[in-house]
Amino acid sequence: MVRVNCRAGECLIRDATAFFTVRGNAFRGKVTFRASSFPAGSSTVVRVTVPKRVYRLLKKCKSGSVNVSVLATSSNGTRNRNTLRNGLRR
């Protein structure tokens, strides 16, 4: 789960992707977010679902990681793409 804050103008999340890495293999994850814009000073949540295959591999392996990349634009013209890396445990 990633929280996106809007500082100026109305913001809109354009794109979000997630990649899981377990035992040297990369897997795409399902990402869900609110498609409508949200006002300045508020925030919205981007959720990532762990695929079954990754979940099964984590039972055999101690750890892995997930990279979530979010592209957000605001009404005043700014565009930000930020990437968050987080560890996974059994």
KAZI-V568004 format. One record per backbone hydrogen bond with DSSP energy under -0.5 kcal/mol. CO is the residue of the C=O (numbers start at 1). NH is the residue of the N-H. If there is no record, write none. Layout:
co=CO nh=NH
co=CO nh=NH
This chain:
co=2 nh=4
co=2 nh=46
co=3 nh=5
co=4 nh=44
co=5 nh=7
co=6 nh=41
co=10 nh=75
co=11 nh=38
co=12 nh=14
co=12 nh=73
co=15 nh=71
co=17 nh=69
co=18 nh=29
co=19 nh=67
co=20 nh=27
co=21 nh=65
co=22 nh=25
co=25 nh=22
co=27 nh=20
co=29 nh=18
co=30 nh=49
co=32 nh=47
co=38 nh=11
co=39 nh=42
co=42 nh=6
co=44 nh=4
co=45 nh=47
co=46 nh=2
co=47 nh=32
co=49 nh=30
co=49 nh=51
co=51 nh=55
co=52 nh=56
co=53 nh=57
co=54 nh=58
co=55 nh=59
co=56 nh=59
co=56 nh=60
co=57 nh=60
co=57 nh=61
co=62 nh=90
co=63 nh=23
co=64 nh=88
co=65 nh=21
co=66 nh=68
co=66 nh=86
co=67 nh=19
co=68 nh=84
co=69 nh=17
co=70 nh=72
co=70 nh=82
co=71 nh=14
co=71 nh=15
co=72 nh=80
co=73 nh=12
co=74 nh=77
co=78 nh=74
co=80 nh=72
co=80 nh=82
co=82 nh=70
co=84 nh=68
co=86 nh=66
co=88 nh=64
